[in-house]
């Protein structure tokens, strides 16, 4: 998937005039691309539109007009766009009670490398790019930007697959499985085709 270029971004003053129009498009996109993994986690399979919107919203929220800050936003958020033959997902650990959240996050260190896609007898395991290991080995963050890298054989199997695609959390301290909606599976297959 092509990275977002600076010339694709709207200047702050121009964007605030059309922000509502883009918000509606992004809401529709996220309805398809977001999934609940379990009662504590959800995931959003990112697209160019969802990433572009995040950059534009940062520019809007902070009223960024300086070129070097805009380039910083591009550098950070373009990392959410997957390479060829990969899917990119933002993994959210969602526990409203902050004490419970902190306690849970201590038990699932390394979760970003233990999410799997299962389909047609294949397993694709997640990784977090540039993850140099947790800053704090005893605690994980509540948001992770993970990738699912497909081998050429896995990619062909995924594109031909018309059955269930399962997202599994396989951490030693927490396991769950969820089936992707047919609409989400079709969207991911279209993206990878």
C-alpha positions as CSV (number, residue, x, y, z in Angstrom):
1,X,0.0,0.0,0.0
2,X,1.4,3.4,-1.0
3,X,2.5,5.7,1.8
4,X,0.8,9.1,2.1
5,X,2.6,12.0,0.5
6,X,2.7,15.5,1.8
7,X,0.9,16.8,-1.3
8,X,-2.1,14.6,-0.4
9,X,-2.7,16.5,2.9
10,X,-4.9,19.5,3.1
11,X,-3.6,22.6,4.8
12,X,-5.1,23.2,8.2
13,X,-7.4,26.1,7.2
14,X,-8.7,24.2,4.1
15,X,-9.2,21.0,6.0
16,X,-11.4,22.5,8.8
17,X,-13.8,23.6,6.1
18,X,-14.3,20.0,4.8
19,X,-13.6,18.0,7.9
20,X,-17.2,16.9,8.4
21,X,-17.4,15.4,4.9
22,X,-14.3,13.3,5.5
23,X,-15.5,12.3,9.0
24,X,-18.6,10.6,7.5
25,X,-16.4,8.7,5.0
26,X,-14.1,7.5,7.8
27,X,-17.0,6.5,10.0
28,X,-18.3,4.3,7.2
29,X,-14.8,2.8,6.5
30,X,-14.3,2.1,10.2
31,X,-17.7,0.3,10.5
32,X,-16.3,-2.3,8.2
33,X,-12.7,-2.4,9.3
34,X,-13.1,-2.4,13.1
35,X,-13.7,-5.6,15.0
36,X,-14.2,-6.7,18.6
37,X,-11.6,-9.4,19.5
38,X,-13.0,-10.1,22.9
39,X,-14.4,-8.2,25.9
40,X,-11.1,-6.4,26.5
41,X,-9.7,-5.8,23.0
42,X,-10.7,-4.5,19.6
43,X,-8.8,-4.0,16.4
44,X,-9.0,-1.6,13.5
45,X,-7.5,-2.8,10.2
46,X,-6.0,0.4,8.8
47,X,-6.5,1.8,5.3
48,X,-4.9,4.8,3.6
49,X,-8.1,6.7,4.4
50,X,-8.0,5.9,8.1
51,X,-4.4,6.9,8.3
52,X,-4.8,10.0,6.2
53,X,-7.7,11.0,8.5
54,X,-5.5,10.5,11.6
55,X,-2.8,12.8,10.2
56,X,-5.4,15.4,9.2
57,X,-7.0,15.3,12.6
58,X,-3.6,15.8,14.3
59,X,-3.0,18.8,12.1
60,X,-6.5,20.2,12.9
61,X,-6.3,19.5,16.6
62,X,-2.9,21.1,17.0
63,X,-3.4,23.7,14.2
64,X,-0.2,22.6,12.6
65,X,1.0,24.7,9.7
66,X,4.8,24.4,9.9
67,X,6.2,22.1,7.2
68,X,8.6,20.3,9.6
69,X,5.8,19.3,12.0
70,X,3.6,18.1,9.1
71,X,6.6,15.9,7.9
72,X,6.9,14.5,11.5
73,X,3.2,13.6,11.4
74,X,3.7,11.8,8.0
75,X,6.8,10.0,9.3
76,X,4.9,8.7,12.4
77,X,1.6,7.8,10.8
78,X,2.9,6.4,7.6
79,X,4.3,3.6,9.7
80,X,0.6,2.4,10.1
81,X,0.4,1.7,6.4
82,X,1.4,-1.9,5.7
83,X,4.0,-3.0,3.3
84,X,3.0,-5.1,0.3
85,X,1.6,-8.5,1.4
86,X,0.8,-7.3,4.9
87,X,-2.2,-6.2,6.8
88,X,-1.9,-3.5,9.5
89,X,-4.1,-3.4,12.6
90,X,-4.3,-1.0,15.5
91,X,-4.9,-3.1,18.6
92,X,-6.7,-1.5,21.4
93,X,-6.8,-2.8,25.0
94,X,-10.1,-1.3,26.2
95,X,-10.8,-1.5,29.9
96,X,-12.5,1.6,31.3
97,X,-11.4,1.2,34.9
98,X,-7.8,2.5,35.0
99,X,-6.7,0.2,37.9
100,X,-8.0,-2.9,36.1
101,X,-6.4,-1.7,32.9
102,X,-3.0,-1.3,34.5
103,X,-3.3,-4.7,36.2
104,X,-4.3,-6.4,33.0
105,X,-1.5,-4.7,31.0
106,X,1.0,-6.2,33.4
107,X,-0.2,-9.7,32.5
108,X,-0.1,-9.4,28.7
109,X,3.4,-8.1,28.0
110,X,4.3,-9.1,24.4
111,X,0.6,-9.4,23.3
112,X,1.6,-7.5,20.1
113,X,3.4,-10.5,18.8
114,X,0.7,-13.1,19.7
115,X,-2.3,-12.2,17.6
116,X,-2.9,-14.7,14.8
117,X,-5.1,-14.9,11.7
118,X,-6.3,-18.4,10.9
119,X,-7.8,-19.4,7.5
120,X,-7.6,-22.3,5.1
121,X,-5.2,-24.2,7.5
122,X,-2.8,-21.2,7.5
123,X,-1.6,-19.1,10.5
124,X,-0.3,-15.5,10.1
125,X,1.2,-14.2,13.3
126,X,1.4,-10.5,14.2
127,X,4.5,-8.4,14.9
128,X,5.0,-4.7,15.8
129,X,7.4,-2.9,13.5
130,X,10.4,-1.3,15.2
131,X,9.4,-2.9,18.5
132,X,12.7,-3.0,20.3
133,X,11.1,-4.9,23.2
134,X,8.9,-3.3,25.7
135,X,10.2,-0.1,27.4
136,X,9.0,-1.6,30.6
137,X,9.3,-5.4,30.6
138,X,6.6,-5.6,33.3
139,X,3.9,-3.5,31.5
140,X,2.5,-3.2,28.0
141,X,0.8,-0.2,26.3
142,X,-2.9,-0.1,25.6
143,X,-2.5,0.7,21.9
144,X,-0.3,-1.4,19.5
145,X,0.3,-0.9,15.8
146,X,0.7,-4.5,14.5
147,X,1.3,-6.1,11.2
148,X,0.3,-9.4,9.7
149,X,3.0,-10.5,7.1
150,X,1.8,-13.0,4.5
151,X,4.1,-15.4,2.6
152,X,3.3,-15.6,-1.1
153,X,1.6,-19.0,-0.4
154,X,-0.5,-17.6,2.5
155,X,-1.5,-14.6,0.4
156,X,-2.8,-16.9,-2.4
157,X,-4.6,-19.0,0.2
158,X,-6.2,-16.0,1.8
159,X,-7.3,-14.5,-1.5
160,X,-8.9,-17.8,-2.5
161,X,-10.5,-18.5,0.9
162,X,-14.3,-18.2,1.2
163,X,-14.7,-19.6,4.7
164,X,-14.3,-18.1,8.2
165,X,-11.2,-16.1,9.1
166,X,-10.4,-16.2,12.8
167,X,-8.5,-13.7,14.8
168,X,-7.0,-15.4,17.8
169,X,-5.2,-14.0,20.8
170,X,-2.6,-16.6,21.9
171,X,-0.9,-15.0,24.8
172,X,0.1,-17.4,27.7
173,X,-2.0,-15.3,30.1
174,X,-4.9,-14.5,27.8
175,X,-6.6,-16.4,24.9
176,X,-9.6,-15.6,22.8
177,X,-10.9,-16.1,19.2
178,X,-13.3,-14.0,17.1
179,X,-14.5,-14.6,13.5
180,X,-14.1,-11.7,11.1
181,X,-17.3,-10.6,9.4
182,X,-17.7,-11.6,5.8
183,X,-17.7,-7.9,4.9
184,X,-14.4,-7.3,6.7
185,X,-12.8,-10.4,5.1
186,X,-13.9,-9.3,1.7
187,X,-12.4,-5.8,2.3
188,X,-9.1,-7.3,3.4
189,X,-9.0,-9.6,0.4
190,X,-9.7,-6.7,-1.9
191,X,-6.9,-4.7,-0.2
192,X,-4.4,-7.5,-0.7
193,X,-5.4,-8.4,-4.2
